[in-house]
Amino acid sequence: MIIAAGGLGGAAMALFWPFLMSWVSGSCEGLALNRRLGRYNGSWSSGGVVGPLVGAWLVEKGPLWPMVAAVLCFAAAFLLLGLARRDAAQPRKAATVNGVPEVSCDPRMLADFRWLSRIALFCAWASFAIARSQFALLFTGLGYSESQFGAYLTTVALCNFLTLIAGGRWAFWHFRAGMLMGAQGMVLLALLMVIYGRTLGVLFLSAVVLGVAFGFSYGSHLFYGAAASRKRSVRMVIHEIVICLGVTAGSWPSGHLAQNVGPYAPYWFAVGLVGLGAIGQIVIHIASQRRVAAHRQSPAATVVKPTE
């Protein structure tokens, strides 16, 4: 019954998130898009910070109270969405040239950053899925309590929240490949801290590093996917598919590895996955840079057409 409920919940979220993100980001480009997505990301990630704290308090009152609270929150959300007006204030549109939105980036470069961020998002979610599904056993096996593990996950969520808010406020990171590859390196560093760390300080530092890298990878893929795209709901579906693949790649093999190989095997598996992702990022970026350089040597339009 629990597995069936989880599947039903996942199907419901798949119908909810992509179209909500498309609605929120509609008609925005550039800085306006970045800030709109930043406020959106701050909204959902703040729930990730508050949820574990409230849930821990409610479960002490009774095991059903967290579920009752979740049902009430969903009912309130559906009520507010039902009251929303379709003709409410429209978001600001980007500057246009001959009716085409301007994007300060070559379309080939935009495709490059979409793939770089896609790899980073996949690896970040795979690593987080392993931490969320397996690390509790290792954490308590080292002698730490369940409440301290709850604080660990809250630290990850808080750093994710702050990174998403900052990424939506400032746009200096746009189209900087080094920052996406740096986020990949931060995920790798967090995994190595989990493998070799034994003290609570090192483990909580890994939570900070993982939360920052996770938030940056998520916000980057969301921005690059939505930028210059007409059919944003399709881009958002791709965003959710990458997340689902990352969660599956992290959760399913890690359980078998922990059971049949050893408690640290899932994290070495994640190290290999992130390492392969980093190599893929480098190869894609070098190939893209060569295509962009070749394209600039020939006459080309200065305006990027919206992609499908």
N, C-alpha and C positions, 0 to 999 in steps of 0.2 A: 504493500500500500504506500509506503514511504517512497519507494522508487517510482511508482506510478505518479504520485503527487509531484515528485521532482521533475518528471518528464512533462507533465501538464503545465507546471510553472514555467519551465524552459520554453515551451511552445507559446505560452501567453506572452512572455517577455520578447520573443522573436517577432511577434505581431505588434508589439508596443514601441520598442526602442527605435528602430530605424525610421519610422514615420514621424515620431516625436522629434528626433534630431533633424530630420529634413524640414519639418515645420518651423523649428526654432531658428534654423540657419537660413531660411528662405530669403532670397534676394539680397543677401549680404555678401560682400567681397572684401578682401584686404583686411585693413585694421578693424573695420566694422564686423566682419566675420569672426576675426580672432577674439574680439571682446564679447561678442554674442556667445560664442562657444565657451569662452572662459567662464561666463556667468552660468551657463548651462552645466558645465563640468563641476563648477563649485557647488551647485545645488545638489546633484546626485552624490558627489563624493562626501559632502557634509553628512549625508545620511549614513554613509559607511563609517564615519567617525562616531556618530551618536548611537547608531543601532546596537553595536556590541555592548555599550555601556548600559543603555536602557534595557536591552534584552537580558543582560546578566542580573539586573535588579529585579526584573519581572519573573525570571525563572526561579528566583528564590521564593517568590510568593506562590508559585505553582507552575508546573510544566506546560500548562495550556495557555497561561496568560500572554506569553510572547506571540502565540498564534492569533489570539483574540485581538491583540493590539495591531498586528499586521493587517488583519481583515478590516479593522476600523480605519486604518490609514489608507488602504486601497479604496474603500468606499468613499472616503473624503476626497481622494484624488479623482476618482471617476465623477463625483458630483461637481467638482470645480471645473474639470475638463468639459463636462456637459453644459456648464454655464458660460463657457468661453464663446466669444463672438467671432465669427469668421471675418467680419469686416472691421475687426479691431485695428488699432494703429499699425500700419504696415512698417516693416523694418526698412532702414535706409538702404538705398541701392548704391552700388559702386559707380564710379565715374565711367562713362562709356565713350567710345569712339565709333561713330557710325552705328550706334545701337549695340555694339559688342563690348562686354565688360573688359576693362583693362586689367591685366595681371602682369606684374613686373618680373616675369620669368618666362624663359623659353619653354614651350610645351614639352620638349624632350627632357628638360631639367625637372619640370613638374612631375613627369612620369618617373623619373629617377628617384625623386624624393618620396613619391608614393610607395615605391617598392622598398626603399630603405626603411621608411617608417613602418611598412607592413611587416617586414622581417623583425624589426625591433618590437612591435606590438605582439607578434606571435611568441617570441622568446620571453618577453616580460610576463605574459599571461601563463605560459607553460611553467615558468619558474615560480610564479605566485601560486599557481594551482598545486604545485608540489609542496610549497611551504604551508598552504592552507590545509592540505589533505594529509600530509605525512609528518610535518615538523612537530606537531603537538606530541606525538609519541616520542620522538627524539628529545624534545625539550624537557618533558617530564621525566624521561629516562636519565637525564643528567642531574636530576634531583630538584628541579624547579617545579613550582606549583601551576595548577590550571589557571589561576587568576593572573599569574605572571605571564602565561602564554596569551591570555586575553589582552594584557597590556602590550605585548609584542605586536599582536595584530592591530590594536588601536594605534600604535606608533606608525605602522606601515600606512594605515588609512589616513592618519593626520598628515604625514609627509606627502602622500599622494594628493590630498586636498590642497595643501599649501602650494605644491608645484603646479597644479592645474589652475589655481587662482593667479599665481604669478605669470604663468604662460599666457593666460588670457589678458593680463594687464599690460605686458610688454611683448614686443614683437621682434626683438633683436635676434631671436633664434631662427627666424624664418629663413629657409633655404641655406642652412649651414650644415653641411654633411658631417662635419667633425662633431657636432653636438649629438647627432643621432648615433654615431658610432661610439661616442663617449658614453651615452646612455647604455649601449650594449655592454661596454666595458664595466660600467657600474653594476649591472646585473651579475656579471661574472665575478666581480669583487665580492658582492653580497653572498653569492653561493660559496665562495672560498672561505669567507668568514664563518658561515654556518658549518662547513666541513671541519675547519681547524679550530674554530672558537670553542672555548669551554666556559669562559666566564660570562656572567650576565651582561657586563658592559659591552663586550665584543658582539654578543648576539643582538643586543638592542641597537648597536651601531649598524649591524647588517640590516636591521629593519628600516633604519633611516635611509641607508643607501638604496635599498630595494624600493622603498616608497617613492623616493625622488625619481629614480629611473623609470619606475612603472608609470607614474603620472606624466612624465615627459613623453614617453613612448605613446601613451594613450592620446594625449592632447595633440601630438604631432600628426599622428595618422588621421585623426578626425579633421584637422585643419587642411592637410594636403589632399585628403579625399574629397572634401567639400569644395575646395577652391576651383573656380572656373568650370564647375559642373552644372549642367542643366538638370539632369535627373539625379538629384541628391539622395532621393530615397534608395536608389540602386547603390550608390556609394556607401550609404549607411548600412545597407544589407551586407555589403562586402566587409565593412568594418566589423559587424557582428559575427560574420562567418569566420574571420581571422581569429577573433576572440574565442569562439567555440572550438576551433581547431587547436588553438593553444591550450585551452583548458583540457581538451581530450588528450592531447599529446603529453601533457604534464601529469594528469590524474591517473589515467588508466595504466600506463606502463610503470609508474612509480610504485603503485600498490604491489604489483607482481615482483618488482625488483626488491622492495623492502622485505617482502615475505620470503623470497627464494634466494636472494644474494646477500643482503645485509642492510642495516639501517641507514648507511651512508650512500648506498648504491643509487638511490633516486637523485641525489644531489650531484654525483659524478655524471649521471645521465644528463642532467640539466646543464652541467658545464660543457659537455660535448655538444649539446644542442645549441647553446649560445655561441660556442666557438665556431660551429659550422655556419650559424647565422651571420657572424661577423665576417667570415671569409666571403659569404655570399654578398654581403653589403659592399665589400671592397671591390669585388669583381664587377658587380652591377654599376657601381659608381664610376669606376675607371672606364668601362664601356660607354656609359652615358656621356662622360666628359669628352670622349673622343668623338661621339656623334654630334654633340653640341658644337665642338670646335670645327668639325667639317661643315656643319650647317651654317655657321657664321661666316665661312669663307665664300658662301654663295648668297645672292640676294634673297632676303626673306622678309616677311611681314613683321612688323614690330608689335603687333597686337595678337594676343593669344585668343583663339576662338574657344568658346566653352566646349568642354568635352562631354560626351554622353555619359 
